[in-house]
Amino acid sequence: MLFVDSNIWCYYFDVRLAEHVRVRDAMREIIKSQEIAANTVIVMEVAHYLVRHFTEKIARKKIETFINLSNIDIADFNRQALSETVETLLAYGYAEGLGGRDATVLASMKLQNIKKIVSHDAIFRRLANKLDLEVIDPAQPTQP
């Protein structure tokens, strides 16, 4: 199972972004062949992006496509997730600069025993060794 971060979803759903071309094929393959994890915080962040950048009709269609994928497991942000998020934030917020939203991602991954994340966020690369994470970044430009 892969946890897909909000930035990757936003790049995927917005063809106007330069990163879209870099993530499109990777995301199509992930959607076709992988079990995908997210949490309700990620879903709301993606929905907020889509509402801000598209008409209601287009945003609604993209949001419905996202949340109705047959292979996505959207974890609720409940009290257990909140507690784990606070612990994660306390552990990595000071020394590593981890923010609250990213702490929800790491907490959800821990609670679901997920070790792979698809993200363009540098904090996950910085924490990869400490947390035994595999970070997949299809948005990273290839070197010439």
N, C-alpha and C positions, 0 to 999 in steps of 0.2 A: 504494500500500500504506500502511496505517495501523498504527502501533504503538499497542496499547491497554494502558494501564497497569493495574496490579493494583487500584488503588482503584476504577476504573470497573467492572471485573469484579465486585468485591465488592458494589458498589452494585447492580449489575444482578441478581446472584444472590440478594440478600437483600431481600425485599419489605418487611421491617420497618424498613429504613433510610429516613429522610426523602429522601435523595438518589435512592432507587430510582425514584420517580415522575419525577424530572427526567431520568434517564439511560435509562429503559426504551425509549422510542420511538426515540431516537437509536441505541441499541445494536441494537435490532431491525433498523433500516434498515442499519446497518453490517454486521451479520451476514448480511443478505440480499444486499448489493450490493458489498461491498468485500473486498479481500484483506487479511487481518489478520496482523500480526506480533506475536510475543511471544518471550520467551526462557525457559529452564528456571527461572531465578530467579523470574520473574513467576508461572509456573505453580505453583511450590512455595509462593509467598506466598499466592496465591489458595486453593490446596488447604488450606494451614494455617488460613486464615480459616474456610473452610467446615467443616473438621473441628472447630474450636473452637466454632462457633456452631450446628451442626446435628447431628442423629443420624447415625450411620454410614451408614445406608441413604440418607438424603437427601443427605448430603455426597458419597457415592460417585456417586450419579446426577448431581449437578451437576458434579462433577469430570469424569466421563466425557463429559458433554455438552460441556463446555468443551474438553477436549483432543482430542475427536473431531470438532470442527467441520471441515467439508470445506475451508474457505477460511482456515484458520489455519496459519501457518508458525511453528513453535516452534524457535528457534535454540538450539543446544547452547551451554552455557557452557564452552567449551574453552580451551586455553592462549592462543590468539589473542584470544579475547574477554576473557580475564583480563588479558592485557597491555594491551589497549586500555582496559579499565576502569580499571586502575591509572593509566595516562596521563591519562585523563579526570578521575579523582579528584584527581590532583596538580595538574592545570590549574585546576580549579574548586572544589575542596574548601576551600581556604583563604579566598579572596576572596569566593566566592559561597555557601559553606555547603553545597555538594553532598555528599550522603551516598553511601555505598558501593552501596546497592541502586539508587539513581537513576543512579549512574555506570554500572551494568551496562546500564541501559535506553539511555542515550546511546551507549555503546559498541556495543551491538547495532544501534542505528539507524544509526550511522556505518558499521559493517561491511556493512550491507545497503542502504546508500544510501537510507534512509528519512528524509523531512523532515517528516512529519506524525505528531503524537502526540495521542491522546485521553487526557486526564488531568485530574485535579482538583488536582494537586500544583503549588504555587506556584513551586517551583524551575524548572520547565520554562518557565513564563511569564517568569521573571526572565532566563533564558538564551536565550529565543527569538531575540532580535535578534543576539546574539553568535554563535549557532550556526545561524542561518538556519532556524529551526524554525517550523512552523505548529502552534500548540497549540489543540486543540478541547476545550472543557470544557462538556459538557452538564450537569454537576452544579452549575454556577454558578447561583445563584438569579437570576432575572430581576429587573431593577430595575422598581419600580412606575411 
